[in-house]
C-alpha cells in the first residue's frame, strides 16, 4: 500500500513539473514591419501590429515586408534618439552602422537596433527577458512607433498570435486603401493628364507635389502612409520658367539633379556654377543652366515641433524652386526613394 502511495505521489510530482515547464516555455511571436502597394508607390510606415502583449522570456520576430527602408529599434528611456546612420553606440565596433546582433535581447536598459533593412522577407528577432512596457521605433521614420507590453509569466495574455495576424492585416489594409482619397487629392490624381493644376503657384510657377502622406495614430503608437511618387512625373515648361517642388508628406523627400555623390544626410549641395538663393518667403531657389548641373536639395520635411523645454524651431524646408534657363530634358530623383520608383523629369522647351 505504501509503495502504491509513493508511486502515485511521484506521478503527481511529474505532472506538476510538466505543467510548470509548459507554462514557462518561451513563445516566439510574429509581427511585420512596413507594407506597400503592388507597385511600391504607396508605403505603410508602420509596425504591424503596433501594439502587442507578451510574457517575459518571450521573443518577437519582425519580418520586413516592403522595399522601403525601416529599422526595428529599442532605446532606453531618456536616451537621445540617434540618426539611422549612427544607430546604437557600440564601443567595440563589432557590427557596422550601430546595429546589434540578430537575435538581440532588450531589457529596457540597453539599445537594440536592426539597422535599416529594405529586403522583403528579412527577419529580425528581439528577446524580452524583463517585464515592462517598451517603445519600438524606426530610426528613419519619425511617425512610426509602437508599444510592446511585456507581462510577468503568471499573468494572462489578452490576445493570441491569430489576433495579431488579423490586426496586422487590418492596419495595413486601412493604411494602404486611403479610403478618404486624401493622397489622391494631394497628388492631383483627379486632374486629367497633361493639364496644369497650379492654382497655388506664385508668379506663374509650376507646382510638382513631392510625395503625399497622412498620419494615422493608434493607441499603440504612430503610423503613417506615404505616396512616394512625384505628382507629375513629367512636366514640360519653357526656358526661363520656374518649377516648385512642394511636400505634402509626413516622410522626408529630396530632389536631386545629376549623378553627384550625395549622402542622405547631406545638406543642400550643387555644382559650383549653380546659383542658389533664398526667396522672400524663405524658400531656396536654384538656377540650372545645363542638363549637366548637379543639385541636391537635402532632406525636405517639416521639423518636429514637439519641443517642450527646448527652443522653438523655424519653419522647415518643405518647398524648393528651380528656374531652368536652357532647353533640354532634366531627369531627377528623390535620393531617398528612387529605388522604389520616385523619379521625374522636367522637359524644358525653347
C-alpha positions as MATLAB code, in Angstrom:
seq = 'XXXXXXXXXXXXXXXXXXXXXXXXXXXXXXXXXXXXXXXXXXXXXXXXXXXXXXXXXXXXXXXXXXXXXXXXXXXXXXXXXXXXXXXXXXXXXXXXXXXXXXXXXXXXXXXXXXXXXXXXXXXXXXXXXXXXXXXXXXXXXXXXXXXXXXXXXXXXXXXXXXXXXXXXXXXXXXXXXXXXXXXXXXXXXXXXXXXXXXXXXXXXXXXXXXXXXXXXXXXXXXXXXXXXXXXXXXXXXXXXXXXXXXXXXXXXXXXXXXXXXXXXXXXXXXXXXXXXXXXXXXXXXXXXXXXXXXXXXXXXXXXXXXXXXXXXXXXXXXXXXXXXXXXXXXXXXXXXXXXXXXXXXXXXXX';
ca = [
       0.000    0.000    0.000;
       2.809    2.385    0.922;
       4.624    1.557   -2.323;
       1.475    2.392   -4.342;
       1.103    5.704   -2.477;
       4.714    6.656   -3.203;
       4.208    5.730   -6.853;
       1.118    7.915   -7.135;
       2.899   10.758   -5.334;
       5.759   10.515   -7.828;
       3.360   10.618  -10.785;
       1.629   13.714   -9.390;
       5.002   15.401   -8.942;
       5.936   14.648  -12.554;
       2.613   16.052  -13.774;
       3.058   19.247  -11.723;
       6.602   19.736  -13.029;
       5.446   19.144  -16.609;
       2.639   21.687  -16.257;
       5.009   24.281  -14.784;
       7.508   23.684  -17.575;
       4.759   24.028  -20.178;
       3.687   27.309  -18.627;
       7.220   28.721  -18.787;
       8.084   27.713  -22.342;
       9.034   30.871  -24.209;
       6.885   31.875  -27.183;
       8.249   33.369  -30.386;
       5.674   35.868  -31.576;
       5.440   37.108  -35.154;
       4.924   40.650  -36.473;
       5.746   42.662  -39.582;
       7.445   45.937  -40.468;
       6.062   48.072  -43.287;
       3.690   47.315  -46.117;
       3.321   48.509  -49.672;
       1.054   48.643  -52.683;
       1.646   46.395  -55.669;
       3.912   48.910  -57.422;
       5.605   50.061  -54.226;
       4.343   53.598  -54.719;
       2.257   53.659  -51.542;
       4.118   52.739  -48.363;
       2.647   51.892  -44.963;
       5.151   53.284  -42.470;
       4.121   51.146  -39.544;
       4.822   48.231  -37.259;
       2.083   45.699  -37.934;
       0.537   45.446  -35.431;
       1.962   48.325  -33.446;
       0.881   47.075  -30.013;
       1.471   43.604  -28.538;
       1.254   41.877  -25.157;
       3.746   39.076  -24.439;
       5.334   37.329  -21.433;
       8.797   37.963  -20.036;
      11.089   35.427  -21.655;
       9.227   35.564  -24.981;
      10.605   36.952  -28.219;
       9.156   38.742  -31.239;
      10.373   38.183  -34.779;
       9.627   41.040  -37.151;
       9.517   40.268  -40.876;
      10.267   43.224  -43.145;
       7.562   43.443  -45.817;
       8.440   46.434  -48.024;
      11.140   47.812  -50.299;
      11.258   50.995  -48.216;
      13.949   51.104  -45.514;
      12.879   50.512  -41.915;
      14.555   49.643  -38.650;
      13.468   47.744  -35.543;
      14.938   49.843  -32.743;
      14.539   49.911  -28.960;
      16.099   52.764  -26.967;
      16.270   53.045  -23.196;
      14.081   55.740  -21.660;
      15.865   59.080  -21.762;
      18.324   58.030  -24.450;
      18.890   60.705  -27.097;
      17.473   59.429  -30.358;
      20.368   58.709  -32.741;
      20.309   59.085  -36.507;
      19.672   55.988  -38.565;
      23.321   56.149  -39.645;
      24.624   56.173  -36.045;
      22.259   53.600  -34.553;
      23.195   52.106  -31.194;
      26.502   53.248  -29.704;
      28.758   50.175  -29.701;
      32.252   50.884  -28.385;
      33.636   47.544  -29.573;
      32.538   48.231  -33.150;
      31.742   44.581  -33.773;
      28.901   45.367  -36.167;
      28.641   48.234  -38.689;
      26.324   51.219  -38.589;
      25.298   50.816  -34.964;
      23.467   47.532  -35.484;
      23.097   44.815  -32.848;
      23.137   41.035  -33.421;
      20.173   39.056  -34.681;
      18.720   37.950  -32.309;
      19.262   40.645  -29.677;
      17.994   40.989  -26.120;
      16.281   44.119  -24.775;
      15.673   44.656  -21.057;
      14.872   48.370  -21.017;
      18.396   49.426  -20.077;
      20.207   48.916  -23.355;
      19.917   49.752  -27.058;
      18.841   47.333  -29.777;
      18.872   48.186  -33.471;
      18.409   46.068  -36.588;
      19.810   48.807  -38.821;
      17.989   49.907  -41.974;
      16.539   46.956  -43.889;
      14.805   47.156  -47.270;
      14.794   43.496  -48.332;
      11.313   41.947  -48.056;
      11.424   38.681  -46.159;
      14.303   39.682  -43.880;
      13.628   38.742  -40.246;
      14.909   40.295  -37.020;
      14.277   38.851  -33.561;
      14.324   40.546  -30.157;
      14.131   38.664  -26.836;
      12.424   40.294  -23.828;
      13.608   38.785  -20.519;
      12.205   41.517  -18.271;
       8.656   42.678  -17.617;
       7.922   46.262  -18.651;
       6.341   48.476  -21.291;
       8.679   49.330  -24.130;
       8.534   51.602  -27.185;
       9.652   50.358  -30.592;
      10.703   52.949  -33.181;
      12.006   53.181  -36.713;
      15.054   55.449  -36.824;
      14.236   56.561  -40.371;
      10.556   57.497  -39.950;
       9.638   59.853  -37.120;
       5.952   58.894  -37.320;
       6.488   55.157  -36.880;
       6.348   53.672  -33.399;
       4.648   51.015  -31.333;
       4.404   49.571  -27.828;
       5.403   46.138  -26.519;
       3.834   45.202  -23.174;
       5.934   42.512  -21.503;
       3.988   40.890  -18.633;
       5.039   38.594  -15.822;
       4.502   34.953  -16.900;
       1.972   34.499  -14.094;
      -0.385   36.985  -15.748;
      -2.755   36.044  -18.585;
      -2.276   37.452  -22.074;
      -5.218   39.243  -23.719;
      -4.528   38.040  -27.286;
      -3.025   35.182  -29.271;
      -0.983   35.106  -32.481;
      -4.081   34.757  -34.659;
      -5.414   38.040  -33.246;
      -2.152   39.855  -34.019;
      -2.131   38.460  -37.546;
      -5.625   39.848  -38.102;
      -4.691   43.196  -36.558;
      -1.611   43.485  -38.761;
      -3.647   42.764  -41.887;
      -6.379   45.241  -40.895;
      -3.923   48.033  -40.071;
      -2.057   47.526  -43.332;
      -5.301   47.480  -45.327;
      -6.551   50.669  -43.695;
      -3.277   52.473  -44.385;
      -2.926   51.398  -47.999;
      -6.574   51.728  -49.019;
      -6.690   55.521  -48.440;
     -10.461   55.442  -48.144;
     -10.888   59.196  -47.860;
      -8.947   59.885  -51.059;
      -6.572   62.266  -49.308;
      -3.442   61.060  -51.055;
      -5.039   61.275  -54.486;
      -6.206   64.819  -53.824;
      -2.771   65.907  -52.668;
      -1.120   64.443  -55.726;
      -3.756   65.944  -58.068;
      -4.503   62.466  -59.417;
      -8.039   63.577  -60.148;
      -6.693   66.053  -62.699;
      -6.505   64.942  -66.321;
      -3.040   64.008  -67.501;
      -1.195   66.834  -69.159;
      -3.253   69.545  -67.522;
      -1.849   72.057  -65.092;
      -3.045   72.432  -61.539;
      -1.011   75.378  -60.430;
      -3.657   77.407  -58.660;
      -1.436   77.765  -55.598;
       1.694   78.698  -57.564;
       3.324   82.109  -57.315;
       4.087   84.306  -60.302;
       3.290   81.700  -62.918;
       5.447   78.929  -61.419;
       4.557   75.283  -61.992;
       3.907   73.023  -58.991;
       5.062   69.420  -58.561;
       3.676   67.818  -55.418;
       6.573   65.914  -53.895;
       5.016   62.943  -52.182;
       1.848   62.895  -50.129;
       1.080   61.382  -46.772;
      -1.319   61.036  -43.904;
      -0.809   60.438  -40.199;
      -2.830   57.615  -38.611;
      -2.039   57.095  -34.910;
      -3.395   54.241  -32.794;
      -3.365   53.692  -29.013;
      -0.150   51.725  -29.530;
       1.791   54.431  -31.310;
       2.232   56.342  -34.543;
       1.524   55.081  -38.040;
       1.513   56.882  -41.362;
       1.099   56.228  -45.056;
       3.075   57.844  -47.867;
       2.563   58.025  -51.597;
       6.211   58.015  -52.644;
       5.814   59.466  -56.096;
       6.107   62.896  -57.680;
       2.631   64.112  -58.521;
       3.615   64.982  -62.087;
       6.418   62.657  -63.076;
       6.943   64.559  -66.336;
       6.352   68.271  -66.677;
       7.000   70.490  -69.707;
       7.861   74.175  -69.324;
       9.627   76.848  -71.361;
      13.127   78.143  -70.792;
      13.121   80.836  -68.129;
      10.209   79.338  -66.213;
      10.293   78.000  -62.663;
       9.139   74.744  -61.087;
       8.342   74.458  -57.384;
       8.505   71.123  -55.565;
       6.134   71.146  -52.568;
       5.995   68.358  -49.984;
       2.666   67.254  -48.545;
       4.116   64.188  -46.861;
       4.793   63.018  -43.339;
       8.017   61.462  -44.615;
      11.090   63.301  -45.843;
      11.993   63.544  -49.543;
      14.627   65.212  -51.691;
      15.155   66.411  -55.248;
      18.407   65.500  -56.980;
      19.541   66.520  -60.457;
      22.648   64.893  -61.886;
      24.751   61.947  -60.703;
      26.543   63.735  -57.864;
      27.758   61.690  -54.906;
      25.356   62.772  -52.188;
      24.684   61.146  -48.840;
      21.126   61.038  -47.462;
      22.093   63.244  -44.515;
      23.928   65.816  -46.628;
      22.638   69.402  -46.688;
      21.982   71.270  -49.924;
      24.832   70.830  -52.414;
      25.265   71.978  -56.010;
      27.773   72.349  -58.818;
      29.962   75.470  -58.416;
      28.169   77.199  -61.283;
      24.685   76.675  -59.837;
      23.368   79.806  -58.145;
      21.203   79.182  -55.080;
      19.435   81.994  -53.275;
      16.529   82.355  -50.882;
      13.225   83.899  -51.928;
      11.362   86.391  -49.743;
       9.184   83.630  -48.281;
      12.261   81.653  -47.175;
      12.160   79.075  -49.978;
      15.502   78.085  -51.508;
      15.676   78.855  -55.233;
      18.262   77.417  -57.643;
      19.025   78.292  -61.262;
      20.038   75.434  -63.571;
      21.748   76.428  -66.818;
      22.748   72.991  -68.105;
      21.456   69.415  -68.080;
      24.885   68.500  -66.680;
      24.408   70.523  -63.499;
      24.369   68.690  -60.176;
      21.933   69.773  -57.493;
      20.865   68.072  -54.265;
      18.279   69.729  -52.010;
      18.982   67.802  -48.849;
      16.041   66.450  -46.861;
      12.791   68.355  -47.378;
      10.398   67.849  -44.469;
       8.785   69.883  -41.713;
      10.690   69.882  -38.413;
       9.239   68.303  -35.295;
       7.517   70.930  -33.173;
       7.053   68.730  -30.086;
       9.761   70.618  -28.208;
       8.589   71.234  -24.644;
      11.596   72.594  -22.780;
      13.510   73.203  -25.990;
      13.841   76.209  -28.260;
      11.262   76.876  -30.950;
      12.399   75.874  -34.431;
      11.999   77.933  -37.578;
       9.840   76.573  -40.427;
      11.412   73.622  -42.148;
      12.202   73.287  -45.839;
       9.080   71.894  -47.462;
       9.358   73.746  -50.798;
      12.154   74.084  -53.330;
      12.227   76.088  -56.567;
      14.327   75.759  -59.703;
      14.437   78.091  -62.684;
      15.574   76.450  -65.928;
      17.320   78.729  -68.424;
      18.410   76.212  -71.068;
      16.238   73.854  -73.153;
      16.708   70.137  -72.607;
      15.478   67.216  -70.526;
      16.366   67.295  -66.832;
      15.794   63.942  -65.093;
      15.696   63.958  -61.318;
      15.091   61.580  -58.417;
      14.216   61.524  -54.752;
      17.516   60.223  -53.396;
      15.673   58.506  -50.551;
      13.119   56.639  -52.618;
      14.383   56.364  -56.193;
      14.812   52.608  -55.823;
      11.063   52.240  -55.375;
      10.304   54.437  -58.372;
      10.239   58.032  -57.116;
      11.652   59.716  -60.213;
      10.666   62.526  -62.555;
      11.772   64.790  -65.354;
      11.464   68.395  -66.406;
      11.294   68.964  -70.155;
      12.412   72.497  -70.916;
      11.257   73.797  -74.290;
      12.653   76.911  -76.059;
];
